[in-house]
Amino acid sequence: MIAYHLSRHHFNYAVLMQDHLSTFFYSLIALMFMSFYYIKDEFARIGIFVMVIGTGIYIRRIDWIGLPCIMLLATFIYYGQNAVTRSIRGIAFLLGIIAGIYCLLYPIPGITNWHIVKSFSFSHNAAPFSMNLSIQAFLVGLFFLWFSSSSLMNEGAWKPVLKLSLLPLCLCVPVVMGGALYFQYVGIDIKPTNFFFLWAFHNLLFVCLAEEAIFRGMIQHFLMLQFQNVSGGKWLALILASALFGLFHFQGGWLHILLAGIFGLFIGYAYIRTKKIEASIFVHFTVNSIHFLAFSYPALRMAT
């Protein structure tokens, strides 16, 4: 189901119930994500995961052909984080990155995602915006959080992590959004819209979660380990991971690549300060929210 009616200031959430099974399924996805922070027992987590995937199969958001793809993704990420043998861990880690990036960019067989909005412009001079609730992108982030020691889902306290994230966040907003204004990539555009809540659900679980799992939790963390005996190695890892993060946004053009690369420096700095992926997710999501609420979203039409 594509392109529910959306206006600049109002979105009728009741229309989501036109597809009540999908609304129920994606609500289960959100509940599963939150529950994993409180439920530490692995058998309980597996049970919840099987129930949610089973629901996806029942409502035909996930077909049987999609199950091997999901299990392969889980296998790559798990063994890329936890394999005892270094060679197996390295191969699985590389395959996990490749599979994860593919899942963010392209559909995979057997999964039918929910297209909520297609080519809508929030203002007359804004580029069109589309929203796709990508199940496979969510699973990339979930599997990483589930299997990695870099996640608060498995260990650590929230308060010090969020506290250490404030400096990168406060530095990031004026630099990145100021740079976007300077280069006329965005303009000031205050949007008091209730659509923000659905946008936030999408951006947190289906964008920030997956991107941070790959570019900070996997790539930057790996590079930091490789350069740990090199003077300034963690900063070199930060620069390389941020450059790759910028290149990942190639579809937005060279200016988007540049701004995303700079953005990645601040997100990666939050990860360096905390060693927890939730810090980079917090900075990423907060800056994206400011962008959505106060600036042209996703960009000025002429910039793209």
N, C-alpha and C positions, 0 to 999 in steps of 0.2 A: 504494500500500500504506500503510495508516494504522494508527497506534497499536500499535507493538510493546510487548511487556510491559516495564514499568518499575516497579521498586520504589524505595523511598526510598534504600536503600543499595547497590543493585546493578542493573547493566544488562548483559544478556548480549549482547556485541557479535557473537557468532556468528549471532544472528538476522538481522543485516543482510545476511548472505550468502543469505538467502532470496530477496533481489533482488540477485543478484551483479552484474548488469549496471549497476544504478544505483550500487552500491558502487564499481565500477570507474570509472564516469563521474565521480562526485563526487571520487574520488581524483585523477583527471586534472585536474579543476578546481583542486584544491589545488596540484598539481605545476605547472600552468601559472602560477598566481599566483606561486609561489616562483621559478620559472625566469626570469620576466621581470625579476627583480632582478639576475640574472647575465647574461642574454642581452640585449645592447644592439642587435644587428642587427635592423632592422625586418622584413626578409624572413623571418628565422628566427621572429620573434614572430608574424608573420601566419601562417606555416606551422603553428606550434603551435596557434594559435587556430582555424584551419580544421579541424585534426585533432580538437580537442576538440568543436567544434560539430558536426562530421560524426559523431562518436561519439554525441552527444546525439540526432541525427536517426536514427541506426541503431537505437538502443534505444528510440526513440519518446518520449523526454523532450522533444524539440523536434520539432515538425511543420514542414512546409514553409511553412505560413502564418505561423509565428513568425519566419522568417528576415527578412522585410521589417521587422518590428518591431525586431529586433536591429540591423539595419543602420541604420535610422533613428536609433535611440538612439546608436549609435556616431558617426553623422554629426553629430548635434546637439552631442554632447560634444566631438568633434574640432574642428569649426569654431567652436564657442563658446570654445575655448581658443586656436585657431591661425589663424583666418581673418585675412587681411591687411586686408580692408575692414572698417572699424569697424561699419557698418550690418549687414553679414552676420554678423559676430561677435556683435553684440548680439542679433539675432533668434535665431540658433542657440543662444546662451547661455540665453536665456529659454525656448526650447523644450526645451533640455536639462534645465533645472530642473523644468519641468512634467512632462516625460516621466519624469524620475528619481523624483520624488515619487509619481507614479502607480504606477511599478513597485514602490515600497516598500509601497504600500497595497493594491494590487489585482492580481489575476492578469491576464496579457495573453494574447491568443489564440495558440494554437500552442505554448505551453510548459506542460508538466505537471511541477509541482514534486513533491518527495518529502516526504510528511508522515510524520515519524518518530514523533512523540508527539502525542496529542490529548487535551486536558482532563485532565491528570494533576496531582494535588496532592502536593507534596513533604512536606507535614505536614497535620494535620487542620484547622488554621486558615489555611492558605495558599490563595490564589486558584488556580484551575486554570491549568496551563501547557500550551501547545502548541508544537510545533517543526515549522517548514516550511522546508526548504532551497530558498529562492527563487532560481532561476537568474537571473531578470531583476534582482533586487537585487544579486547578485554582479557582474553585468555592468556595472551603473551604477558601482560602485566600481572595477572593473578598467579600464574605459574612461578614467575620470578619471586614475587613476594612470599609465596608459599614455600619455596624450596631454598631461598637464599638467607644466609646469616646477616646480610646487609639490610634486612627488613625488620621493622618493629613488630611485624606480625609474629615473629618468632622470638625476639628478645629486645630488651631496651625499654627506656622510659620516654614518654612523649615530651615532657616539659623541657628538658635540656636540649632536645633536638630542635624544637620549635624556637626556643630562645636563640640558639646559634644560627638559625635560619633568617633572623630578622635583619642582620647587617647586609647579607647579599640581597635580600628583598628590597631594602631601603635604597641601596645603591643601584639596583637594577631598574627600578621604575623610571627615575629621571633620565638615565642614560639611554635605555632602550626605547621608551616611549618618546622621549625628547628627540632622539635620533630619527625615529619614524616620522615625527612632525617636521623636523628640519628637512628631511629628504622628500617630504610631501608624499609619504607612503600612506599616512592616515591624516585625518583632520579631527578637530574636536566635534564630537557628536554624542551628546548626553542622551541615553536611551532608558527612560523609566518604564521598562517593559516587564510584564510577568513571564515572558518567554525565557527570561534569564534562568529560571529554576530548571527548566528542561535543558537549556543550553549547558548549565553547570553540571548537571547529571551526565550529559554526553561528554563534555570536555574533560571532566575528572576521570571517569571510568573508561572511556574509549579513546582518549587522546593522550593526556598527561601520563596516566598510569603506564601505558605501553611504551611511549617514547622514552620515559625516564628509565624504565626497566632495561631497555636496550642500550641507550646512549650513556647513561651514568652507571647504572647497576652492573652492566656487562662490559661495555667497551671501555669506559673511563676507568673502572675498577681494574680491569685487566691491564691496561696501559700503566696504571700506577704501580702495579706489582712488577711489571717488566722493567720499569725505570726507577725502582726503589733504591737502587745503589748508585744512581746517577745524580749528580748535583742538580737540584731544581727539577728532579724527575717528575714530581707530582704536578708541577706547573706545565711541563711539556705534555704530560698526559691530558691535562685540562685543555690545552690549546688544540691538540689533535682531535680529541673527542668532540670539542665544540665545532671545529671545522667540519667534521663529518656530520654533525647535527645540522649545520647550516646547509651542507650539500644535500641532505635528505629532503630539504624543502625546495628542491630545484624547480618544482612545478609552479612556484610563485614568482619565478624570475630572479635576476641577479640581486636586486635590492632585498628581496625576501631572504635570499641565501645569506647576505651580509648581516642583516638584522638578526636572523635566527642564530648565526654563528656568535654574534656578540651576546645575545640572550643566553646562549649555551655556556658562555664563560661564567656568568653569574649563577646559573643553575648548578654548574659543576663545582663552583666555589662552595656553594651550600653543601654539596656532597662531601667535599674535602674536609670541611669543618666538622661534619657529623658522622661520616661513614655510614649514614643511613639513607636509603632511597626516599623515604618519606619527606626528608628535608627538601630534596630537589623537586619532588611532586608538589609540595606546598608552595615553593617559590614559583614554579611553572604555572600552576593553576591560579594563584593570586594575581600574577601579572596578566595572564590571559583574561581574567575576570575584569580587571581594570580596563584593559583594552576593549573588551566587549561593551562595558557600561558607559565609558566616557569618550571613546574614539570611534572613528569609522571602522566598521567591522564587515568583513575581515580586512579590508583595505579600501583606499580610494579606487574608483573604477579606472582612472587614468594611470594609476600606478601599476595596474596589472594588465 
